Amino acid sequence: MRNFRIGDTVRLVSGSPAMTVNGPLHRLGHDRATLHCRKVDCVWFVDGAMHTGTFDADALTIDEKGSKK
């Protein structure tokens, strides 16, 4: 299972626009900064319109160009 931080920039493994991790849908456990979750809420923008979606954590990968370190 992958671990994400709120604010991380992610993409679908199969390809997608850059998305921002907004939070966990189902939290299995957490520490102060990292989400250990199966489902991840994301937000992204296309042509100025905001979109949201919930994805399985294993379907997402960190976009190194946009994520906070």
Backbone hydrogen bonds in HBPLUS format (Angstrom, degrees):
<---DONOR---> <-ACCEPTOR-->    atom                        ^
c    i                          cat <-CA-CA->   ^        H-A-AA   ^      H-
h    n   atom  resd res      DA  || num        DHA   H-A  angle D-A-AA Bond
n    s   type  num  typ     dist DA aas  dist angle  dist       angle   num
A0004-PHE N   A0035-LEU O   3.35 MM  31  5.35 147.4  2.46 140.4 144.9     1
A0035-LEU N   A0004-PHE O   2.75 MM  31  5.35 166.2  1.77 157.3 162.1     2
A0008-ASP N   A0005-ARG O   2.94 MM   3  5.50 163.6  1.96 139.6 140.0     3
A0007-GLY N   A0021-VAL O   2.92 MM  14  5.18 162.3  1.95 137.3 143.1     4
A0021-VAL N   A0008-ASP O   2.86 MM  13  5.38 160.6  1.90 156.2 162.8     5
A0063-ASP N   A0009-THR O   2.75 MM  54  5.40 174.7  1.76 143.2 141.4     6
A0010-VAL N   A0019-MET O   2.75 MM   9  5.25 160.7  1.79 150.7 157.3     7
A0019-MET N   A0010-VAL O   2.85 MM   9  5.25 159.0  1.89 157.9 162.4     8
A0011-ARG N   A0061-THR O   2.94 MM  50  5.54 150.0  2.03 154.0 163.8     9
A0061-THR N   A0011-ARG O   2.86 MM  50  5.54 151.6  1.94 160.3 169.8    10
A0015-GLY N   A0012-LEU O   2.85 MM   3  5.01 158.8  1.90 109.2 116.4    11
A0013-VAL N   A0059-ALA O   2.77 MM  46  5.56 160.2  1.81 147.2 149.0    12
A0020-THR N   A0043-VAL O   2.81 MM  23  5.32 171.0  1.81 160.0 161.2    13
A0043-VAL N   A0020-THR O   2.96 MM  23  5.32 148.5  2.06 142.0 152.1    14
A0022-ASN N   A0041-ASP O   2.78 MM  19  5.34 166.8  1.80 142.5 145.6    15
A0041-ASP N   A0023-GLY O   2.73 MM  18  5.25 162.6  1.76 167.2 171.6    16
A0025-LEU N   A0039-LYS O   3.08 MM  14  5.32 171.9  2.09 128.1 128.8    17
A0028-LEU N   A0036-HIS O   3.13 MM   8  5.88 153.5  2.21 150.0 158.2    18
A0036-HIS N   A0029-GLY O   3.28 MM   7  5.44 149.6  2.38 160.7 156.2    19
A0031-ASP N   A0034-THR O   3.45 MM   3  5.67 161.6  2.48 148.4 153.6    20
A0057-ALA N   A0038-ARG O   2.74 MM  19  5.27 163.3  1.76 145.7 146.7    21
A0040-VAL N   A0055-PHE O   2.77 MM  15  5.32 160.8  1.81 153.3 159.8    22
A0055-PHE N   A0040-VAL O   2.93 MM  15  5.32 161.7  1.96 145.7 148.4    23
A0042-CYS N   A0053-GLY O   2.80 MM  11  5.43 162.6  1.83 168.0 172.1    24
A0053-GLY N   A0042-CYS O   3.06 MM  11  5.43 151.9  2.14 144.6 146.8    25
A0044-TRP N   A0051-HIS O   2.95 MM   7  5.34 155.5  2.01 146.5 151.3    26
A0051-HIS N   A0044-TRP O   2.72 MM   7  5.34 157.4  1.77 169.0 171.4    27
A0046-VAL N   A0049-ALA O   2.97 MM   3  5.31 157.3  2.03 145.2 149.6    28
A0049-ALA N   A0046-VAL O   2.94 MM   3  5.31 163.9  1.96 119.9 122.1    29
A0059-ALA N   A0056-ASP O   2.89 MM   3  5.42 157.5  1.94 117.9 125.4    30
A0060-LEU N   A0057-ALA O   3.20 MM   3  5.51 166.2  2.22 111.6 115.6    31
A0066-GLY N   A0063-ASP O   3.00 MM   3  5.78 144.1  2.13 122.7 131.0    32
A0067-SER N   A0063-ASP O   3.21 MM   4  6.21 140.6  2.38 156.0 166.3    33
